[in-house]
Every structure is written in structure tokens, then in C-alpha cells.
């Protein structure tokens, strides 16, 4: 897997990370790990939808609920 980005917050519990696994099936090529050892697998199209939602502000209120 190739690391694309690490998302470090203000805690000491580890950092979520975004990977691309070119050897995985197309529908599971994007891997996001969390700071608890769990992972989410999705397609590049699904990641694109998530990025588009972030760009258009759909996810902005999520950052305010923490």
C-alpha cells in the first residue's frame, strides 16, 4: 500500500491515514485507517464523492460537532 496522507489531530492516540492499494480489487483500492487500528476500504469513485462533498461544504458542520 502507498501512503497518500496522514491526518494528525490533537491527541496522542495515533493518526488516521489514507492509502492506495493498487493490488486490491478496484472497489477496495482506497484504504483509510483510523487511530484504533480499524480500516475502511472503498473505490476511487467513492473517495471522489467524499472529496467533492468536502469541497462543496457538505461536511463543514461535522467539524463543529466535536
N, C-alpha and C positions, 0 to 999 in steps of 0.2 A: 504494500500500500504506500502511496505517496502522500505525505502530509501537505495540505494546502494552506491551512490556517489554524492557529491556536487562539482560543478565546479565554484569556485570563481575566478573572474578576478580582474582587477584593476579599478573597478568602484564602485559606491555606490548605484547601482540600483537593487541589489538583486543578487541571484546566480541561474544559471540553476541547475537542479537536475535530477538524474536518479533513477527511482523507478521500482520495480517489483510488479505487482498486480496479485497475484495468483487466485483471484476470477474473473478476467476478462477472456473473451474468449481467446484462445491460440493466435490468430492473433493480439491481442491488449494487451498482457500481460506486455510488456515493455512500460513505460511511461517516456518521457523526458519533463520536464517543463522548460520554459525559464524565464528570469527575468522580463518579461512583463505579466506573467500570462497565456501565451499560452501553449499548450501541443501537443506533438506528441506521437502517440501510434503505436507500432509495435510488431512483433513477436520476439521471442528469436532468430530465424534463421536470421531475418533481422538485429537484433543487432549484431549477429555474423559476418555477412557480413561487417558491418560498422567497427567493431573491426579489422577484417582481413585487410581491406583497410588501416586502420590507422597503423597497424603493418608493412605492406609492403611498406609504404611511399607514397601511392597514395594521401593522404590528406596533405602531408607536405607543399605544396605550398600554401594551404589555409591560413595557419598561417602567411604567408609573405604578404598577400594582405590587411591586416588590417591597 
